[in-house]
Amino acid sequence: MRSKDIFKIILGLLVMVVGTYGVIYWRWHVLDLFKGALGPSVFFIGLLILLIGMSDLRS
């Protein structure tokens, strides 16, 4: 393994630990963010399915 690969692995683990700490420490804010993003996510998933269906009709 090269030192660059080891650095990326260590950095990835560090970012995961910081992210986990953030989710645990700010869990209510994360929950609010998730609830706020749920509606637009469902809308865009529906839009994607609609576009795929229309594309299948054209071909």
C-alpha positions as CSV (number, residue, x, y, z in Angstrom):
1,M,0.0,0.0,0.0
2,R,1.1,3.5,-0.8
3,S,1.1,6.2,1.9
4,K,-1.5,8.1,-0.1
5,D,-3.9,5.1,0.2
6,I,-3.3,4.8,3.9
7,F,-3.9,8.5,4.3
8,K,-7.2,8.3,2.5
9,I,-8.3,5.3,4.7
10,I,-7.4,7.2,7.9
11,L,-9.0,10.4,6.7
12,G,-12.2,8.4,5.8
13,L,-12.3,6.8,9.2
14,L,-11.8,10.2,10.9
15,V,-14.6,11.8,8.9
16,M,-16.9,8.9,9.7
17,V,-16.2,9.3,13.5
18,V,-16.8,13.1,13.3
19,G,-20.0,12.5,11.3
20,T,-21.3,9.9,13.8
21,Y,-20.5,12.3,16.7
22,G,-22.5,15.0,14.8
23,V,-25.5,12.8,14.2
24,I,-25.5,11.7,17.9
25,Y,-24.9,15.1,19.3
26,W,-27.3,17.0,17.0
27,R,-29.8,14.2,16.6
28,W,-32.9,16.5,16.7
29,H,-31.5,18.8,14.1
30,V,-30.6,15.8,11.9
31,L,-34.1,14.5,12.3
32,D,-35.5,17.9,11.3
33,L,-33.3,17.9,8.3
34,F,-34.4,14.4,7.3
35,K,-38.0,15.3,7.7
36,G,-37.5,18.5,5.7
37,A,-35.8,16.6,2.9
38,L,-38.2,13.7,2.8
39,G,-40.9,15.6,0.8
40,P,-38.6,16.9,-2.0
41,S,-36.9,13.5,-2.2
42,V,-40.2,11.7,-2.7
43,F,-41.2,14.3,-5.3
44,F,-37.9,13.9,-7.3
45,I,-38.1,10.1,-7.1
46,G,-41.6,10.3,-8.5
47,L,-40.4,12.6,-11.3
48,L,-37.6,10.2,-12.1
49,I,-40.0,7.3,-12.3
50,L,-42.4,9.4,-14.5
51,L,-39.5,10.3,-16.9
52,I,-38.4,6.7,-17.1
53,G,-42.0,5.6,-17.9
54,M,-42.3,8.3,-20.6
55,S,-39.0,7.2,-22.1
56,D,-40.1,3.6,-22.3
57,L,-43.3,4.7,-24.1
58,R,-41.3,6.6,-26.7
59,S,-39.2,3.6,-27.6
